[in-house]
Amino acid sequence: MISENEFLAELQAAISANRITLPTLPEVALRVRDAVEKDSATAQQVADMVATDAALSTRLLQVANSPLYRGRVPIESIQMAITRLGNRMVRSLVISLAMKQIFQATSDALDKRLRMIWEDSVQIAAISRVIAQSVPHLDKEQAMLAGLIHNIGSLPILTMAENYPELIKDEKLLDQFVENLNPIIGKQILQEWDFPETLVRVPEHHQDLGYDGGPEADYIDIVLVARLQILDQSHAAVLADWSNIPSFMKVGIAPEVEVINIEGVAEDVDEVKQAFL
């Protein structure tokens, strides 16, 4: 059986030699992101970019009309959606929707596992969005995106694992490989995507219960707390003393509180899940 260090070395070598390619965002998502970051794009210009991808256009309209964002007037065009939601929210949504396209299995062996990872990511993204609503200096849509991308490193790890049938059969060991190596590969992918440092560091640190990035909460704190809310009760992180985790105090949630039980949270989480699952 291959060791974790040997597997990581093989994976890094395969990435360097282009035998395994890192996931790439669709061109339209990159164009929308770059245009919005320059603060010069109009709603019509962003709409024209989104309209070049029929699947993305359809999904954006569906999300804009979902309970998560719906207003009193139905949204019937991409430009209407962008005008209502705002460019920055659309940027996060476009990247978020593109993420679902990336989490597509290349084989039956990976299909179930990737689906589980994506569903966990959406759940964490939904809880992250809820938590961020109570943290004034953070953006709830950016927090949702942070939740969706925290596990992005699992994709090439699982692709590589297909070369090792004995690893694929050992689900517990494969889970351990994914959890331990995702911070390294996830950071690498987000750097390739030219994401801001505030998001690049999310895969790298979201499992670090002692993480302390400064006096104010950041997106790592949000995702870290959200992830702890959904972990299996036998996970080592669940068995740790949460009262010593700095992130809880920064996001303003007591360690013993179950976020999903706060009034209205379950409905908000379900709406995010409906939009992305």
C-alpha positions in Angstrom: 0.0 0.0 0.0 1.4 3.4 -1.0 2.1 5.8 1.9 0.6 9.3 2.2 4.0 11.0 1.5 4.7 8.7 -1.5 1.2 9.5 -2.8 1.7 13.2 -2.4 5.1 13.1 -4.2 3.5 11.1 -7.0 0.6 13.5 -7.3 2.9 16.6 -7.3 5.1 14.9 -10.0 2.0 14.1 -12.1 0.7 17.7 -11.9 4.2 19.1 -12.8 4.3 16.7 -15.8 0.7 17.5 -16.8 -0.3 13.9 -16.4 -3.0 15.1 -14.0 -4.4 18.6 -14.6 -5.6 20.9 -11.9 -9.3 21.9 -12.2 -9.8 25.0 -14.2 -12.7 27.5 -14.0 -14.7 28.0 -17.2 -13.6 31.0 -19.2 -16.8 32.9 -18.6 -16.4 32.6 -14.9 -12.9 34.1 -15.1 -14.1 36.9 -17.4 -16.9 37.8 -15.0 -14.6 37.7 -12.0 -12.0 39.9 -13.7 -14.5 42.4 -15.0 -16.2 42.8 -11.6 -12.9 43.2 -9.8 -12.0 46.1 -12.0 -15.2 47.9 -10.9 -15.8 49.2 -14.4 -18.3 46.6 -15.8 -21.9 47.5 -16.3 -24.7 45.1 -15.7 -25.2 44.7 -19.4 -21.5 43.9 -20.0 -21.6 41.3 -17.3 -24.8 39.9 -18.7 -23.3 39.7 -22.2 -20.4 37.6 -20.7 -22.7 35.2 -18.8 -25.0 34.8 -21.9 -22.1 33.1 -23.8 -22.6 30.1 -21.6 -26.2 28.8 -22.0 -26.0 26.3 -19.1 -24.6 29.0 -16.7 -27.2 31.5 -17.9 -30.0 29.1 -17.1 -28.6 28.2 -13.7 -28.1 31.9 -12.8 -31.7 32.7 -13.7 -32.9 29.7 -11.6 -30.9 30.9 -8.6 -32.0 34.5 -9.0 -35.6 33.3 -8.9 -35.0 30.8 -6.1 -36.3 31.6 -2.5 -32.7 32.5 -1.7 -32.8 35.7 -3.7 -36.3 36.1 -5.2 -38.0 39.4 -5.1 -41.6 40.3 -5.8 -41.1 40.5 -9.6 -39.9 37.4 -11.4 -36.5 37.7 -13.1 -36.8 37.0 -16.8 -33.4 38.1 -18.2 -29.7 37.8 -17.2 -29.4 41.6 -17.0 -32.4 41.8 -14.7 -30.8 39.2 -12.5 -27.5 41.1 -12.4 -29.2 44.5 -11.7 -31.1 43.0 -8.8 -28.2 41.0 -7.3 -25.3 43.4 -8.0 -22.1 42.6 -9.8 -20.2 41.3 -6.8 -22.9 38.9 -5.8 -23.1 37.7 -9.4 -19.4 37.2 -9.5 -19.6 34.9 -6.4 -22.6 33.1 -7.8 -21.1 32.5 -11.3 -18.0 31.0 -9.7 -20.1 29.0 -7.3 -22.3 27.6 -10.1 -19.1 26.8 -12.2 -17.8 24.8 -9.2 -20.7 22.3 -9.6 -19.6 21.7 -13.2 -16.1 21.0 -12.0 -17.3 18.4 -9.4 -18.2 15.9 -12.1 -16.9 12.3 -11.8 -14.8 10.8 -14.6 -15.7 7.3 -13.5 -18.3 5.3 -11.6 -15.8 4.6 -8.8 -15.5 8.3 -8.0 -19.1 9.4 -8.7 -20.5 8.6 -5.3 -17.5 10.0 -3.4 -17.4 13.2 -5.4 -21.2 13.7 -4.9 -20.7 13.3 -1.1 -17.9 15.8 -1.1 -19.9 18.3 -3.1 -23.0 17.9 -0.9 -20.8 18.4 2.2 -19.3 21.5 0.5 -22.7 22.9 -0.2 -23.9 22.3 3.4 -20.8 24.0 4.7 -21.2 26.9 2.2 -24.8 27.3 3.3 -23.9 27.5 7.0 -20.9 29.8 6.2 -23.3 32.2 4.5 -25.6 32.2 7.5 -22.7 32.8 10.0 -21.3 35.6 7.9 -24.6 37.5 8.1 -23.7 38.3 11.7 -20.1 39.4 10.9 -20.5 42.9 9.5 -17.0 43.2 7.8 -17.4 40.0 5.9 -19.5 39.4 2.7 -22.0 36.5 3.0 -21.7 35.5 -0.7 -17.9 35.4 -0.4 -18.3 33.3 2.7 -20.6 30.9 0.8 -18.0 30.7 -2.0 -15.3 30.0 0.7 -17.4 27.1 1.9 -17.7 25.7 -1.6 -14.0 25.9 -2.5 -12.6 24.6 0.8 -12.4 21.0 -0.5 -11.4 21.7 -4.1 -8.1 19.9 -3.6 -10.0 16.6 -3.3 -10.5 16.5 -7.1 -7.0 15.7 -8.3 -6.4 13.6 -5.2 -9.2 11.3 -6.1 -8.2 11.3 -9.8 -4.8 10.1 -8.8 -6.2 7.6 -6.4 -7.8 5.8 -9.4 -4.3 4.5 -10.2 -4.2 2.6 -6.9 -7.1 0.1 -6.7 -6.1 -1.0 -3.2 -6.5 2.6 -2.1 -9.9 3.0 -3.7 -11.0 -0.1 -1.9 -9.8 1.2 1.5 -12.4 4.0 2.0 -11.2 5.0 5.4 -7.6 5.4 4.2 -8.7 7.3 1.1 -10.7 9.6 3.3 -7.6 10.2 5.4 -5.5 11.0 2.3 -8.1 13.4 1.0 -8.4 15.2 4.4 -4.6 15.4 4.9 -3.6 16.4 1.4 -6.5 18.7 0.4 -4.9 21.7 2.2 -1.8 21.5 0.1 -3.5 20.8 -3.3 -6.4 23.1 -2.6 -4.1 26.0 -2.0 -2.2 25.3 -5.2 -5.5 25.2 -7.2 -6.7 28.5 -5.9 -3.3 30.1 -6.5 -3.6 28.8 -10.1 -7.1 30.4 -10.3 -5.5 33.7 -9.1 -8.0 33.9 -6.2 -7.5 36.5 -3.5 -5.3 35.5 -0.6 -8.3 35.6 1.8 -9.7 32.6 -0.1 -6.5 30.9 -1.1 -5.8 30.3 2.6 -9.2 28.7 3.3 -8.3 25.1 2.1 -4.9 25.5 3.8 -6.2 26.3 7.3 -9.9 25.2 7.6 -8.9 22.1 9.6 -6.6 24.0 12.0 -8.6 24.3 15.2 -5.9 26.6 16.7 -6.0 28.9 13.7 -5.8 32.6 14.8 -5.4 35.0 11.9 -5.8 38.2 13.9 -8.3 40.1 16.1 -11.2 40.0 13.5 -12.9 36.9 12.0 -12.0 36.0 8.4 -13.3 33.5 5.9 -11.2 30.7 7.4 -12.9 31.2 10.8 -16.3 31.1 9.2 -15.6 27.9 7.2 -13.9 26.3 10.2 -16.9 26.8 12.5 -19.3 25.8 9.7 -17.4 22.6 9.0 -17.4 21.6 12.7 -21.2 21.8 12.6 -21.5 18.9 10.1 -18.7 16.5 11.0 -19.4 13.0 12.0 -19.6 12.6 15.8 -16.6 10.2 15.7 -14.3 12.7 14.0 -11.3 13.7 16.1 -12.1 17.4 15.6 -15.6 16.9 17.1 -14.0 15.2 20.2 -11.7 18.2 20.8 -12.3 20.9 23.3 -14.1 23.6 21.3 -13.9 26.2 24.0 -10.3 26.7 23.1 -11.0 27.3 19.4 -10.4 31.1 18.7 -12.7 31.1 15.6 -15.9 30.6 17.7 -15.3 33.8 19.7 -14.5 35.8 16.6 -17.6 34.8 14.7 -19.7 35.4 17.8 -21.0 31.8 18.3 -20.7 29.9 21.5 -19.0 26.5 21.0 -22.0 24.6 22.4 -24.5 26.2 20.0 -25.7 24.2 17.0 -26.1 26.8 14.2 -28.7 24.8 12.4 -31.0 25.0 15.4 -31.0 28.8 15.5 -34.4 30.1 14.3 -34.6 30.5 10.6 -31.2 29.0 9.8 -32.5 25.6 8.7 -34.7 27.3 6.1 -31.8 29.5 4.8 -29.5 26.4 4.6 -32.2 24.5 2.7 -32.5 27.4 0.2 -28.8 27.4 -0.5 -28.8 23.6 -0.9 -31.8 23.8 -3.4 -29.8 26.4 -5.4 -26.7 24.3 -5.7 -27.6 20.6 -5.5 
